């Protein structure tokens, strides 16, 4: 390399071994918004994960594939993506062995790319060397509360010890919500900077009304009150069973309602239940990232039925931010971080089907709210601002 790019610091980007625009939006958006400050080399194992299911045979095959692969640069564009062998193992014994192996590979990649920073967002498999034994800085990004999600069984306790130590060895922290800042501080005794999950604000707000109307017409929804469930997470449709149980009686009473389900796997969530257009349910499957903004604008409101538990209620849900940026009202379960944010467009219903049916039947649920207050409230939720917070913490 030569020229100005050589002067930028290098970051080895170790996320959740998933670096794909359909799967890890936060990692991709933060990295893209740091490219004017740093050279980024992202570990990308999405091609290995894509064919993985949860069967024992598939898990073993995946681990072997990750371990036996060779180091290779797969995309040397504006953001460089690479592969390297990864030991994927959990448990009291294998945690440490996998971490030792992976740290050797990380040191090789740091030397190859001439990096002085590691961005670390994976609670499994990677534990940085102690600060006094390494020559690079480690930043830990907290996006989920895995610690409280694990059981207190033998393996669960081992995982907690591993994660606690991995986080304590980091030099700096960010977290995607206020609750997770407190979570990181509770584990490490040190401050975590707030870098919230955000939205591409300019791209979302650039959609024109005629584009959204054309999409509604193409989907046959031009005369319907459209409520959207847009998934962009590995748990794309958490809470779907409760939502469908609530939806059927609500649609029977209000046939003008339409539920638009968007995202990977969305075309498979209602069909097995025998539900479809007759119940006002329209599932369109995965959408190219550059088209998703129009789907938010095509909805009159949104829903976020994720089940309250540490893994979901401590985080800031992406689709809640995105619906809010385009000024849509939302119905949500009373997740802790959402209650804390208190956005004026969010209405809460208890996490059960009868309560959601009542909320869907109530016109006030998707009624008016203080739009000026909402614009002010969502202004900080811009990926560029979150990337600035990350850059400050990493000393870029």
N, C-alpha and C positions, 0 to 999 in steps of 0.2 A: 504494500500500500504506500501511497505517497500523497503529498499535498495536505489540505486542511483536514481530511479524514484521519490522517496519522496523528494529528494533535489531539483528537478527542480521546477521552478515556474509554477503555474497553470494558464491557459488562458481559460476563458469562451468565446467561439467563436460564436458570434451572427452575422451571415451573413444575407442573404436575405431569411431566412427560407428555403433555398434550399441548400442542401449540398450533391450533387450527381455528380458523375464524368461526367455525360452527360450534366449537366446544368450549373454548376458554377466552371469552370476550375480554375479560379484564386484562389478562396477560398480553393479548394482542394490542389492545388499545393503549395501555401504558407504554409498551415497547415502542409503538409507532410514534407516540408523542414525545419520546425521549431521543429520537434519532438526530435531532439538531444539536444534541448535547453529548452524545456518546455513540460509540460503535457497539452494536448489540449482536451477540452470538447466542442463538436460542436453541436449546436442546429440543428437538422435534421428534417425538416418537408416535405421532398421531397415526402414521400408516400401520404401525404394529397394533395399536389399540383398536383401530377401526373394525378389524375382523374378530374382535374378542367378544365372547359371551361369558356368562358367569358359571359355566359348567367346570368341573374339576379338570377335565381334559384340556379345555380351552385355556384355563389359568396356567396350567403347567406348560402348555405349548407357548403361551405368551412369554412366560418367564425365560424359557429356553431361548426364544427368539431375541429377546432383549439382551440376554447375556452373551450370546454368540455373535452378535452383529459386529461389524468393523467400524472404526472411526471413519466418517465421511462427511464432507460438506455437501449438502443436498440443494441448497439455494443460496447463491452468493449475490443476491440483489441488495436493495437498500438495507434490508435486515437479513443477516446471514443465518441460515438454519443448518444444523448439523445433527448427525447421529453419533452415538458412541455406545459401547457396551455398558449396560446397566444391570446391576444385581437387584432384582425385585424380590424381597423376602421380608416377612414380618415374624415377630415372635421373640421370646426372651433371648434365644441364642442367635438366630439368623439376622436380627436387626443390626447387631454390631458387625458381623461379618460382611453384610451387604454394605454398610456404611464405610467400612475400611476399603473395600473394593472400589466403591463409587468415588471416594475421595482421591484415590490414586488416579482414576480416570479424569476427575475434575482438574487435578493438578496438571495432567498432560494437556488437557484442553486449554487451560489458562496459559501455559507456556506456548502452545501452538498459536493462539490468537493474540498473545501479548496483552492479556487482560489483568486489571488490578482489582476488579470488583466482581462479586458474585451476588446476583439477585436470586433469592431462595424462597420458593413458595410451596414446597412439597413437604408435607408432614411425615412422609414415609421415605425410607431408603437413604436419605442424605443427612449426615451430621457433620457440620464443619469441624475442622481441627481446632483445638484451643487457640485463642488469639495469640498467645506467646509463641506458638509453633508455626504460624502461617504468615505469609507476606502479602496477603490480599484481604480486602474488607468484605464482610458478609452482611447483606441486608435481608431480613426476613419479612415477607408480606403475608399477613394473616387475612384469609377470606372466609373461613368457616371455623366454627367452634367444634373441632374434632375431639378435643380433650374431654369435654363433658358428655359427648355422645358415646364414648366407649364404656363398656361395662367395667366393673371392678373385679372381673375374673383374672385368672393368671396371665393370659395374653393381654387383656385390656390394661392391667397395671404395668406390664412391660412396655406397652406402646406409650402410655402416659409418661413414664420415666424417660423414654427415648425422646419424645417430642419436647418435654420440659428442658432436657439438656441441650437439644439442638437449638432451641430458641434462646437459651441463656448464652450460648456461644456466639450468637450474632452480635454485630456491632451496632446496628440500628434496626428499627421496626417501622412498618406502616400497617394499618388495618383498615378494612373497607367499611367499618361502622364504628359508632361511638361505643357500642356494647363490646365489640371485639378489641378496641383499644384497651378497655378495662380488663378484658380477658387476658390479653398479652401482658399487661402490667401486673396482673395477679400472679401469673406464672413466673415472670422474670424479675419482678421488682423494679422494672425500668420503664421509662415513658415510651409509648407508641404514638406515632404521628397519625393523624386522621387523613386518609387519602380515600375518599368514598368511592364506591362504585358509581359510575357516571353514565353519561350518554354523549353521543356525537351531536351536540346541541345544534350546531349550524346545519348539519345534514338533515336532522329530523325536522327542523323548522323551515327548511327550504322547499318542502313538498307543497305543491299547489293544489287548490281545492279541486280543480278539474281532473287532476291525476287520481285523487282519492275517489272522486265520483265515477271515473271510468273503471276503476278496480271494482267498486261496489256493483256496477252494472254488469261487468264481466262475470262476477260471482253470483249474479241474480239476487243481490241484496239491496237494490236501490230503494225499495220501499219498506225496509225493515229497520228496527232499532238494533244495531249490531253491537254485541258485547264480545270483546276479544280476550283470548287466552293465548298469549304469545310466549312460547318457551325458548329460552336461550341458555340452557344450563344442562349439565349432565343428568340432573333429575328433572327432565324437561316438563313432566306433567304430574308432579307430586300433587296430591289432592284431587286428582281427576275423578276418582270414584265418588267422593263426596259431592263434587260439583255436578256430576251427571245425575246423582240421586236427587239433588235439589232442583236441577234444571227441568226435568221432565214434567213435574206438576206445575212449575212456574210457567213453562211454555204453553201448557194446556190452558191455563187461565189467561195468558197474554200471548196469543199466537203471533203477534207482531215482533216478538223477540227472536233474534238469531244469535247463535253462539259460533263465533269464528275461531277455530283452533289452528294455530300456525306453529310450525317448527318441526325438527326431525322427530319422526315417530308419531306425529299428530294424526296422520292418516290411518293409524292402527289402534287408536285409543277408544273410539266410540263404536266402531263397527262390530267388534266381538260382543258388545252388549246388545246388538240388534238395534242400535240407534243411528239416526242419520238425518237427512233433510226433512223427513216427516216430523221430526221433533225439533226442527229448526237448528240442527247441528251441521256445520260445514267445516270439514277438516281438509286442509290443503297441503299438508306435508311440509318438507323443508323448502325454504325460500332463499335465493341468493342474497347475501348480506346487503348488497347495494339496492335491493328492492324492499327490504323490511320496513323502512321508514314509511312507505306508502300504506302498508297494512295498519300501522298505528293510526294514521290519519283516517283510514276507512272505517274505523270503529267509533261508535258513539260513547263507549265506555270500556273499561277493562276489568278483569278479575284476576286475583292472585290468591288461590285457595291452598297454598302450601301449608302443610300440617305443622302446628307449632311444636318445636323441639329445638334443642341447642343448635343443631346443624342448620336450621332454617331461620329461626327467629332472631338470632344475633346478627345476621348479615343484612346488607342493604340489597333488596331484590332489584335486579337490573330492569325488569319489565315495568316495575312500579315507577322507577325513575323515568323511563322512556315514555310511558303513558302520561306522566305528569309534565314532561317537557312539551308535549304536543297539546297540553291543556285538556286532558280527558279525565272525567271522574272515574273512581275505582272502588270496587268492593273487595275487601281483603279480610283474611283472618287477623285477629288482634296480635300479630307478631310484635315482639318486644321493641325491636328497632323502629318499626313503623309507628308504634304508639309514641315512641320518643321523638320522632321527627315531626309528628302532628301536621302533616301536609293538609291544606284545606280541602283538597279534592278527594280525600280518602274517607270512605265509610267502612266501619267494621261490623262484622257479624260473628257471632260465636261459631266455633269450628265444628258445626254439625249441620246435616242436611236440612232439617226443619227451619233452623235460623236463616240459612241461606235462601231457602225458598221464600220465606217472608220478606227478606231483603230484596230479592229479585222482583217480587210483586209490588214493592213500595216504590212509586215514581220518584220519591225524594232521594232514593239511593243514588241515582244517576242524575240528580237535579243540579240546580245552580250552586255555585260556591264563589268565593272571592278570587277572581282570576288575577287581579293585581298582586294579591298576597302570594298566590301560587308562583307567579313569575319570579318574584323576589326570593321565594323559598327554594326554587330549583336552580337558580343561577349558579350556586357553587358546585352543582353536580355536572361538571363538564370534565371529560377525560383529560383535557389539556391542563386543567387546574389540579387534578389529582396527580398527573405526571410531574407537575411543578413541585408538589409536596414531596413526592418520591425523590426527585432530583435534589431537593434541599437536604433530605435525610442522608442521601448517599454521598453528599459532598460534591455533586457534579457542577 
